[in-house]
Amino acid sequence: MMKNILEKIVEEKKQSLKLIKKNKSINLINQNIKGQSFLNFKEAIQKNRNVSLISEIKKASPSAGILVNNFNHLDIAKMYINNGATCLSVLTEEKYFFGKLEYIQDIKKKFKIPILAKDFFIDPYQIALSKSYGCDCILIIIAALDGGQADEIYSEALKHKLSVIVEVHDRDEAEMALKYDQALIGINNRNLKTLEVSLNNTISIFEVVRSHKGPIISESGIKDEKDAKYIYEQTGIKNFLVGESLLKSDKPDELMKKLIQITQ
C-alpha cells in the first residue's frame, strides 16, 4: 500500500517542481540564501552528550490524517524548544502532510535551532530551494530514489554545506547508506509498504550501520520513554525523531522531559 503512496507522492512532487522551477530561477534562490544564517544540525547532535530529540512539526500524515487541528507551527516550535529539543524536523511537503517551506523561515526568524526540511527530495534543485528558506539539513529517502539520484542529491547538499539524513527502512537500504559517510543515518521503524511500525526495525538495522561514523537516529513509532529506553538499551542509540506521539499528547512537555532522561 505505502509503495503506492510513496510513488504517488514522488510523482506529484515531480509535477509541483515543474511549476516552482518556472517561477523561481536558481539565481533568485541563491540571492535568498545570502540573507540567511545557518546552524550545524549534525554537530548539534554530535556534541550533545545526552539524548537528542529531533521534534517534528507536522499538521497531517497519510497514515494518521490530521494530527493537529489548531495548527500553529510557531507555538509548537516554541514548546519543543522550551522543553529541550536539540533540533526540529519541519514537514514541508504540501499535499499529503500539509507542510510549507515558509514554516522553516518563520521559525528561524524567531528561534535559534537547527532545522531539517522534511520532504521528498528527488531533484538537486530542491536543495537550494529549501536552503533559501533557512533549513540546515535535508532528507534522502533511499526507498524513493535510485542510487544515482541519491548520490546527486547528497553531493549537492554537501556543496551547500547542509547536513543530510539518509533514511533507511531495511537492511539492504542500510547497506547502501553506509557510503554516505558525512551523513546522519535515520532508521525508520515504519514499514513503507504496510505502514506497520516495529521498534525492532531499529535494532535489526543497527547491526548493519553500527560502524557508521555519523549519528544514527531512530525514527517513527516512539510512543513514550519505554520505547526510547528499549532502543537505547539494545543499541546505544540516543537520538530520536519523534513527531506524532508529541503532537497528539495532552502533556508533550512532560513526555519530552521523560524521553530526555532515559540515559540517566
PAZAPA-4460 file (N, C-alpha, C; in steps of 0.05 Angstrom, whole numbers, plus 32768, in hexadecimal, padded with zeros to 4 digits):
% residues 264
    n_x    n_y    n_z   ca_x   ca_y   ca_z    c_x    c_y    c_z   seq   type   mol
   8011   7FE8   8000   8000   8000   8000   8011   8019   8000     1      M     A
   8025   801A   8012   8035   8032   8015   8047   8036   7FFC     2      M     A
   804E   801F   7FEF   805E   8022   7FD7   804F   8034   7FC4     3      K     A
   8035   8030   7FC2   8025   8041   7FB0   8024   805D   7FBA     4      N     A
   8021   8061   7FD4   8020   807C   7FDE   803B   808A   7FDA     5      I     A
   8051   807B   7FDE   806B   8087   7FDA   806F   808F   7FBC     6      L     A
   8067   807D   7FAA   8068   8082   7F8E   8057   809A   7F86     7      E     A
   803F   809B   7F92   802C   80B1   7F8D   8039   80CC   7F96     8      K     A
   8044   80CC   7FAE   8050   80E5   7FB9   8066   80EE   7FA7     9      I     A
   8077   80DB   7F9F   808E   80E2   7F8D   8084   80ED   7F72    10      V     A
   8070   80E0   7F68   8064   80E9   7F4E   805A   8105   7F50    11      E     A
   804A   810A   7F65   803F   8125   7F6A   8056   813A   7F6E    12      E     A
   806B   8131   7F7B   8081   8143   7F81   808E   814B   7F67    13      K     A
   8091   8139   7F54   809C   813F   7F3A   808C   8155   7F2C    14      K     A
   8071   8152   7F2D   8060   8165   7F20   8061   8181   7F2E    15      Q     A
   8060   8181   7F48   8060   819B   7F56   807B   81A9   7F52    16      S     A
   8091   8199   7F50   80AB   81A6   7F4C   80AD   81B4   7F31    17      L     A
   809F   81A9   7F1D   809F   81B6   7F02   8095   81D2   7F05    18      K     A
   807F   81D5   7F14   8073   81F0   7F17   8086   8202   7F27    19      L     A
   8091   81F8   7F3D   80A3   8209   7F4D   80BB   8212   7F3D    20      I     A
   80C6   8200   7F2D   80DE   8207   7F1D   80D8   821D   7F09    21      K     A
   80BF   821E   7EFF   80B7   8233   7EEC   80B7   824E   7EFB    22      K     A
   80AE   824E   7F14   80AC   8267   7F23   80C5   8270   7F31    23      N     A
   80D6   825D   7F38   80ED   8264   7F48   8107   825A   7F3B    24      K     A
   8115   826E   7F30   812F   8267   7F24   8143   8261   7F3A    25      S     A
   8157   8251   7F32   816C   824A   7F46   817B   8264   7F4F    26      I     A
   817D   8278   7F3D   8189   8291   7F45   817A   829F   7F5B    27      N     A
   8160   82A0   7F58   814F   82AC   7F6D   8152   829D   7F88    28      L     A
   8152   8283   7F85   8155   8272   7F9D   8170   8277   7FAB    29      I     A
   8185   8279   7F9B   81A0   827E   7FA7   81A1   829A   7FB4    30      N     A
   8193   82AD   7FA9   8191   82C7   7FB6   8184   82C5   7FD1    31      Q     A
   816F   82B5   7FD3   8160   82B2   7FEC   8171   82A3   8001    32      N     A
   8183   8291   7FF8   8194   8283   800B   81A7   8296   8019    33      I     A
   81B0   82AA   800A   81C5   82BD   8015   81BC   82CB   802F    34      K     A
   81A2   82CF   8031   8198   82DE   8048   8193   82CC   8061    35      G     A
   8199   82B2   805E   8191   82A0   8074   81A9   829A   8086    36      Q     A
   81A4   8292   809F   81B9   8287   80AF   81B3   8269   80B5    37      S     A
   81C8   8259   80B6   81C4   823C   80B8   81D2   8230   80D0    38      F     A
   81C8   821A   80D9   81D2   820C   80F1   81DB   81F0   80E9    39      L     A
   81ED   81E4   80F8   81F7   81CA   80F1   81E6   81B4   80FF    40      N     A
   81D4   81A8   80F0   81C0   8195   80FA   81CF   817C   8105    41      F     A
   81E1   8172   80F4   81F0   8159   80FC   8200   815E   8115    42      K     A
   820E   8174   8116   821F   817A   812D   820F   817E   8147    43      E     A
   81F7   8189   8144   81E6   818D   815C   81E0   8172   8169    44      A     A
   81DD   815D   8159   81D7   8143   8164   81F1   8136   816D    45      I     A
   8207   8139   815D   8220   812D   8165   822B   8137   8180    46      Q     A
   8226   8151   8184   8232   815E   819C   8220   8159   81B5    47      K     A
   8208   8150   81B1   81F5   814C   81C7   81FB   8132   81D5    48      N     A
   8204   8133   81ED   820B   811A   81FC   81F2   810B   8204    49      R     A
   81DC   811A   8207   81C3   810D   8210   81B2   8104   81F8    50      N     A
   8199   80FE   81FE   8187   80F6   81E9   8181   810D   81D7    51      V     A
   8183   8109   81BC   817B   811E   81A9   815F   8118   819F    52      S     A
   814D   812A   81A3   8132   8128   8198   8130   813A   8180    53      L     A
   8129   812E   8169   8122   813D   8151   8104   813D   8151    54      I     A
   80F8   8153   815A   80DB   8154   815D   80CF   815E   8143    55      S     A
   80B9   8151   813B   80AE   8155   8121   8095   8166   8121    56      E     A
   8094   8179   810E   807D   818B   810B   806F   8183   80F1    57      I     A
   8057   8177   80F4   8047   8171   80DC   802A   8172   80E3    58      K     A
   801B   817A   80CF   7FFE   817D   80D4   7FEF   8163   80CF    59      K     A
   7FF9   8153   80BC   7FEB   813B   80B4   7FFF   8127   80A9    60      A     A
   7FF6   810E   80A6   8006   80FA   8097   7FF3   80E6   808A    61      S     A
   7FFD   80D8   8075   7FEB   80C5   8067   7FE2   80AE   807A    62      P     A
   7FF2   80A7   808D   7FEA   8091   809F   7FD8   8099   80B5    63      S     A
   7FDA   80B2   80BE   7FCB   80BB   80D6   7FB5   80D0   80D0    64      A     A
   7FB5   80DB   80B8   7FA2   80F0   80B2   7FAB   810A   80C0    65      G     A
   7F97   811B   80C6   7F9D   8135   80D3   7FA6   812F   80F0    66      I     A
   7FBD   8139   80F7   7FC8   8135   8112   7FC2   814C   8125    67      L     A
   7FC2   8164   811A   7FBF   817C   812B   7FAA   818E   811E    68      V     A
   7F94   8191   812C   7F7E   81A2   8120   7F85   81BF   8120    69      N     A
   7F8B   81CB   8138   7F92   81E7   8138   7FB0   81EA   8134    70      N     A
   7FB9   81E3   811C   7FD6   81E1   8117   7FE3   81FC   8116    71      F     A
   7FF7   8200   8127   8008   8218   8126   8025   8210   812A    72      N     A
   8033   8212   8114   804F   8207   8113   8061   8216   8127    73      H     A
   805C   8230   812B   806D   823F   813E   8068   8237   815B    74      L     A
   804F   8233   8161   8049   822A   817D   8055   820E   8182    75      D     A
   8053   81FD   816F   805E   81E2   8172   807D   81E3   8175    76      I     A
   8089   81F3   8164   80A6   81F6   8165   80AF   8201   8180    77      A     A
   80A1   8215   818A   80A8   8221   81A4   80A6   820C   81BA    78      K     A
   8090   81FC   81BA   808C   81E8   81CE   80A3   81D3   81CD    79      M     A
   80AA   81CB   81B5   80C0   81B7   81B2   80DB   81C3   81BD    80      Y     A
   80E0   81DB   81B5   80FA   81E8   81BD   80FB   81EC   81DB    81      I     A
   80E5   81F4   81E7   80E4   81F8   8204   80E8   81DE   8214    82      N     A
   80E2   81C8   8207   80E4   81AE   8214   80FB   819D   820B    83      N     A
   810F   81AA   81FF   8128   819C   81FB   812D   818F   81E1    84      G     A
   811E   8195   81CC   8124   818A   81B1   8140   8192   81A8    85      A     A
   814F   8180   819D   8169   8186   8192   8167   8193   8176    86      T     A
   8154   8188   8166   814F   8191   814B   8131   818E   8146    87      C     A
   8128   819B   8130   810D   8197   8127   810C   818A   810C    88      L     A
   80F7   817B   8107   80F1   8171   80ED   80D7   817E   80E4    89      S     A
   80D7   818C   80CD   80C0   819A   80C5   80B6   818F   80AA    90      V     A
   809E   8185   80A9   8093   817A   8090   808E   8191   807D    91      L     A
   8099   818E   8065   8095   81A3   8050   8086   8198   8038    92      T     A
   807F   817E   8038   8070   8172   8022   8052   817C   8025    93      E     A
   8048   8187   800F   802E   8196   8011   8015   8185   8010    94      E     A
   8015   8172   7FFD   7FFC   8165   7FF7   7FF3   8150   800B    95      K     A
   8006   813F   8014   7FFF   8129   8026   8004   812F   8043    96      Y     A
   8016   8142   8049   801D   8148   8065   8015   8165   806C    97      F     A
   8009   8173   8059   8001   818F   805D   8017   81A0   8067    98      F     A
   802F   819B   805D   8047   81AB   8065   804C   81C3   8054    99      G     A
   805F   81D3   805C   8067   81EB   804D   8084   81F2   8053   100      K     A
   8093   81FA   803F   80AE   8203   8043   80AE   821C   8055   101      L     A
   809A   822C   8052   8098   8245   8062   8099   8240   8080   102      E     A
   8090   8229   8088   8091   8222   80A5   80AD   8224   80B0   103      Y     A
   80C0   821A   80A0   80DC   821B   80A9   80E6   8238   80AB   104      I     A
   80DF   8247   8097   80E7   8264   8096   80DC   8272   80AF   105      Q     A
   80C3   826E   80B5   80B7   827B   80CD   80C5   8273   80E7   106      D     A
   80CA   8259   80E9   80D6   824F   8102   80F2   825A   8105   107      I     A
   8101   825A   80EF   811D   8264   80F0   811F   8282   80F7   108      K     A
   810A   8291   80F0   810A   82AD   80F7   8108   82B2   8115   109      K     A
   80FA   829F   8122   80F4   82A3   813F   8106   8293   8151   110      K     A
   8111   827C   8148   811F   826A   8159   813A   8261   814D   111      F     A
   814C   825A   815E   8167   8251   8155   8169   8233   815A   112      K     A
   8161   8223   8146   8162   8206   8149   8165   81F9   812E   113      I     A
   8176   81E4   812B   8179   81D8   8110   815F   81CA   8107   114      P     A
   815A   81CD   80ED   8140   81C2   80E2   8145   81B1   80CA   115      I     A
   8138   8199   80CB   8137   8187   80B4   811F   818E   80A3   116      L     A
   8123   8192   8089   810C   8194   8076   8103   8178   8070   117      A     A
   80EC   8170   807A   80E3   8154   8077   80D2   8154   805E   118      K     A
   80DD   8149   8049   80CF   8148   802F   80D9   8131   801F   119      D     A
   80CE   812E   8007   80D7   8119   7FF5   80E9   8126   7FE0   120      F     A
   8103   8124   7FE5   8117   8130   7FD4   811D   811E   7FBC   121      F     A
   8116   8127   7FA4   811A   8117   7F8C   812A   8125   7F77   122      I     A
   8131   813F   7F7D   813E   8150   7F69   8151   8162   7F77   123      D     A
   816A   8165   7F6E   817E   8176   7F7B   8174   8193   7F7E   124      P     A
   8162   819C   7F6D   8156   81B7   7F6E   8149   81BC   7F8A   125      Y     A
   813E   81A7   7F95   8130   81AA   7FAF   8143   81B1   7FC6   126      Q     A
   815C   81AA   7FC3   8170   81B0   7FD8   8172   81CE   7FDB   127      I     A
   8178   81DC   7FC6   817B   81F9   7FC7   8161   8206   7FCF   128      A     A
   814B   81FC   7FC4   8130   8207   7FCA   812B   8205   7FE8   129      L     A
   8130   81EE   7FF4   812A   81EB   8011   813E   81FC   8021   130      S     A
   8157   81FD   8018   816A   820D   8026   8162   822B   8026   131      K     A
   8156   8233   8011   814E   8250   800E   8138   8257   8023   132      S     A
   812C   8243   802F   8119   8248   8044   8125   8244   8060   133      Y     A
   813F   823D   8060   814D   823C   807A   8152   8221   8086   134      G     A
   814D   820B   8077   8151   81F1   8083   816F   81EB   8086   135      C     A
   8176   81DA   8099   8192   81D2   809F   8198   81B6   8097   136      D     A
   8183   81A6   8090   8187   818A   808B   8171   8181   8078   137      C     A
   8178   816E   8066   8164   8163   8054   8163   8145   8057   138      I     A
   814F   8139   804A   8149   811C   804E   814C   810E   8033   139      L     A
   815A   80F7   8034   815B   80E6   801D   814D   80CC   8025   140      I     A
   8137   80C6   8018   8128   80AD   801E   8131   8098   8009   141      I     A
   8141   8085   8011   814C   8072   7FFE   8136   8064   7FEE   142      I     A
   811F   805E   7FFB   8109   8050   7FED   80FD   8060   7FD7   143      A     A
   8100   807A   7FD8   80F3   808C   7FC4   8105   8092   7FAC   144      A     A
   811E   8088   7FAC   8131   8091   7F98   8141   8079   7F8D   145      L     A
   814B   807C   7F74   815F   8069   7F6C   817B   8073   7F75   146      D     A
   818E   8061   7F74   81A9   8068   7F7F   81B5   8081   7F74   147      G     A
   81B2   8085   7F5A   81BE   809C   7F4D   81B2   80B6   7F57   148      G     A
   8197   80B6   7F5B   8189   80CE   7F65   8193   80D4   7F82   149      Q     A
   8194   80BF   7F92   819D   80C3   7FAE   81B9   80CF   7FAF   150      A     A
   81CB   80C5   7F9E   81E6   80D0   7F9D   81E7   80ED   7F96   151      D     A
   81D6   80F4   7F83   81D6   8110   7F78   81CB   8123   7F8E   152      E     A
   81B6   811B   7F9B   81AA   812C   7FB0   81BD   812F   7FC7   153      I     A
   81CA   8119   7FCF   81DD   8119   7FE5   81F4   812C   7FDF   154      Y     A
   8200   812A   7FC7   8217   813C   7FC2   820E   8159   7FBF   155      S     A
   81F6   815E   7FB5   81EC   8179   7FB3   81E8   8185   7FCF   156      E     A
   81DE   8174   7FE2   81D9   817E   7FFD   81F4   8185   800B   157      A     A
   8208   8174   8007   8222   8179   8013   822E   8193   8007   158      L     A
   822A   8196   7FED   8234   81AF   7FDF   8228   81C7   7FEC   159      K     A
   820F   81C5   7FF5   8201   81DB   8002   8205   81DC   8020   160      H     A
   8218   81CA   8029   821F   81C9   8046   8207   81C4   8058   161      K     A
   81F5   81B2   804E   81DF   81AA   805E   81E4   818E   806A   162      L     A
   81D8   8188   8080   81D9   816D   808B   81C5   815C   807B   163      S     A
   81C9   8142   807B   81B8   8130   806C   81B0   8118   807E   164      V     A
   8196   8113   807F   818E   80F9   808B   8186   80E6   8075   165      I     A
   8193   80CF   8074   818C   80BA   8061   817A   80A7   806F   166      V     A
   8162   80A5   8066   814E   8094   8074   814B   8079   8067   167      E     A
   814D   8064   8078   814B   8049   806F   8135   803A   807E   168      V     A
   812A   8025   8070   8114   8016   807B   811A   7FF8   807E   169      H     A
   812F   7FF0   8071   8136   7FD3   8073   8154   7FD0   8071   170      D     A
   815D   7FB7   8074   817A   7FB2   8075   8188   7FB8   805A   171      R     A
   817A   7FB3   8044   8186   7FB8   802A   818B   7FD6   8026   172      D     A
   8177   7FE6   802E   817A   8004   802C   8190   800D   803F   173      E     A
   8192   8000   8056   81A7   8008   8069   81C3   8003   805E   174      A     A
   81C6   7FED   8050   81E0   7FE7   8042   81E7   7FFD   802F   175      E     A
   81D2   8006   801F   81D7   801B   800C   81DE   8036   8019   176      M     A
   81D2   803B   8031   81D6   8055   803E   81F3   8058   8049   177      A     A
   8200   8042   804E   821B   8043   805B   822F   8054   804B   178      L     A
   822B   8055   8030   823F   8064   8020   823D   8083   8024   179      K     A
   8226   808C   802F   8223   80A9   8034   822F   80AF   804F   180      Y     A
   8249   80B1   804F   8257   80B1   8069   8255   80CB   8078   181      D     A
   824C   80E1   806A   8249   80FA   8079   822C   80FD   8084   182      Q     A
   821B   80EA   807D   81FF   80EC   8084   81F8   80E2   80A0   183      A     A
   81E1   80EA   80AA   81D5   80DC   80C1   81C3   80C6   80B4   184      L     A
   81C1   80B0   80C2   81AF   809B   80B7   8196   809A   80C9   185      I     A
   817F   809C   80BC   8165   8099   80CB   8159   807E   80C5   186      G     A
   8154   806F   80DA   8147   8055   80D6   8129   8058   80DC   187      I     A
   8119   8054   80C7   80FC   8058   80CA   80EF   803E   80D3   188      N     A
   80E1   803F   80E9   80D4   8027   80F4   80BA   8020   80E6   189      N     A
   80B2   8032   80D3   8099   802E   80C4   809F   801F   80AA   190      R     A
   8092   8009   80A6   8095   7FFB   808C   8085   800B   8077   191      N     A
   8094   8014   8063   8088   8026   804F   8073   8017   803D   192      L     A
   8073   7FFD   803E   8060   7FEE   802D   8046   7FE9   803C   193      K     A
   8048   7FE4   8056   8030   7FDC   8065   8028   7FF2   8079   194      T     A
   8039   8006   807E   8035   801A   8092   8037   8010   80AF   195      L     A
   803D   7FF6   80B2   8040   7FEB   80CD   8059   7FF5   80DA   196      E     A
   8059   7FF8   80F4   8070   8002   8102   807B   7FED   8115   197      V     A
   8095   7FE9   8114   80A2   7FD7   8127   80BD   7FE3   8130   198      S     A
   80BF   7FE6   814A   80D8   7FF1   8155   80F0   7FDE   8150   199      L     A
   80E9   7FC5   814C   80FF   7FB2   8146   810D   7FB7   812C   200      N     A
   8100   7FC7   811B   810D   7FCF   8102   8127   7FDD   8108   201      N     A
   8127   7FF0   811B   813F   7FFE   8122   8154   7FEA   812C   202      T     A
   814C   7FD7   813C   815F   7FC4   8148   816B   7FB2   8133   203      I     A
   815B   7FA9   8121   8166   7F97   810C   8178   7FA6   80F8   204      S     A
   8170   7FBF   80F1   8180   7FCE   80DE   8199   7FDA   80EA   205      I     A
   8198   7FDE   8104   81B0   7FE9   8112   81C8   7FD7   810E   206      F     A
   81C4   7FBD   810C   81DA   7FAB   8107   81E9   7FB2   80EE   207      E     A
   81DA   7FBB   80DA   81E7   7FC2   80C0   81F6   7FDD   80C1   208      V     A
   81EB   7FF0   80D0   81F6   800B   80CF   8207   8013   80E7   209      V     A
   820C   7FFF   80FA   821A   8007   8112   8235   8013   810E   210      R     A
   8242   800C   80F7   825D   8017   80F1   825C   8033   80E5   211      S     A
   8244   803D   80DF   8242   8058   80D3   824C   806E   80E5   212      H     A
   825C   8081   80DA   8268   8096   80EA   8255   80AB   80F4   213      K     A
   8240   80B1   80E5   822D   80C6   80EC   8219   80BC   8100   214      G     A
   8209   80CF   810B   81F4   80C7   811E   81DF   80B5   8111   215      P     A
   81D3   80A3   8121   81BE   8092   8117   81A5   8099   8127   216      I     A
   818F   809C   8118   8176   80A5   8124   8161   808F   8121   217      I     A
   8151   808B   8136   813A   8079   8133   8121   808B   812F   218      S     A
   8112   8084   811A   80FB   8095   8112   80E1   8085   8112   219      E     A
   80CC   8092   8118   80B0   8087   8116   80AA   8073   812C   220      S     A
   8091   8075   8136   8086   8061   8148   8090   8062   8165   221      G     A
   809F   8077   816C   80A8   8079   8188   8092   8087   8198   222      I     A
   8083   8077   81A7   806B   8082   81B4   8071   808E   81CF   223      K     A
   8085   8083   81DD   808A   808C   81F8   80A7   8085   8200   224      D     A
   80AE   808C   8218   80CA   8088   8221   80D1   806A   8222   225      E     A
   80BD   8059   8226   80C3   803B   8226   80CE   8033   820B   226      K     A
   80C1   803D   81F6   80CA   8036   81DA   80E6   8040   81D5   227      D     A
   80EB   8059   81DD   8106   8065   81D9   811B   8055   81E9   228      A     A
   8114   804E   8201   8126   8040   8213   812D   8024   8208   229      K     A
   8118   8017   81FD   811C   7FFD   81F1   8131   7FFE   81DA   230      Y     A
   812D   8012   81C9   8140   8016   81B3   815C   801C   81BD   231      I     A
   815D   802E   81D0   8177   8037   81DC   8186   801F   81E9   232      Y     A
   8177   800F   81F8   8184   7FF8   8205   818E   7FE3   81F2   233      E     A
   817F   7FDF   81DC   8187   7FCB   81C8   819E   7FD4   81B6   234      Q     A
   81A0   7FEF   81B1   81B2   7FF8   819C   81C5   800F   81A5   235      T     A
   81BE   801D   81BA   81CD   8034   81C2   81C5   804D   81B2   236      G     A
   81B1   804B   81A0   81A8   8062   8191   8199   8074   81A5   237      I     A
   81A0   808E   81A4   8192   80A1   81B6   8189   80BA   81A7   238      K     A
   8185   80B6   818D   817A   80CC   817C   815F   80C2   8171   239      N     A
   814A   80D2   8176   8130   80C9   816E   8121   80DF   8160   240      F     A
   8115   80D8   8149   8103   80EA   813B   80E7   80E3   8144   241      L     A
   80DA   80F5   8151   80C0   80F0   815D   80AC   8105   8154   242      V     A
   8096   80FC   8148   8082   8110   813E   8067   810A   8149   243      G     A
   805A   80F5   813F   803D   80F1   8145   8038   80EE   8162   244      E     A
   8049   80E0   8171   8042   80DC   818D   8044   80F6   819D   245      S     A
   8055   8108   8195   8056   8123   81A2   803F   8134   8199   246      L     A
   8038   8133   817F   8023   8144   8175   8008   813C   8180   247      L     A
   8005   8122   8185   7FEB   8118   818F   7FE9   8118   81AD   248      K     A
   7FFF   811C   81BB   8000   811A   81D8   7FF1   8131   81E6   249      S     A
   7FE4   812B   81FC   7FD8   8141   820C   7FED   8150   821B   250      D     A
   8004   8142   8221   8019   814F   8230   8034   814A   8222   251      K     A
   8037   8156   820B   8050   8152   81FB   8069   815A   820B   252      P     A
   8067   816F   821B   807E   8179   822A   8088   8163   823D   253      D     A
   8076   8156   824B   807E   8140   825D   808A   8129   824E   254      E     A
   807E   8122   8237   8088   810B   8227   80A4   8111   821E   255      L     A
   80AA   812A   8215   80C5   8131   820C   80D9   812E   8223   256      M     A
   80D1   8138   823B   80E4   8136   8252   80EA   8119   8258   257      K     A
   80D6   8108   8257   80DA   80EB   825C   80EC   80DF   8247   258      K     A
   80E8   80E6   822E   80F8   80DB   8218   8116   80E3   821C   259      L     A
   811A   80FC   8223   8135   8107   8226   8144   80F9   823D   260      I     A
   8135   80EF   8251   8142   80E4   8269   8148   80C6   8267   261      Q     A
   8143   80B9   8250   8145   809B   8250   8161   8091   8254   262      I     A
   8176   80A2   824F   8191   8098   8253   819B   809B   826F   263      T     A
   818B   80A9   8280   8195   80AF   829B   818F   809A   82AF   264      Q     A
***
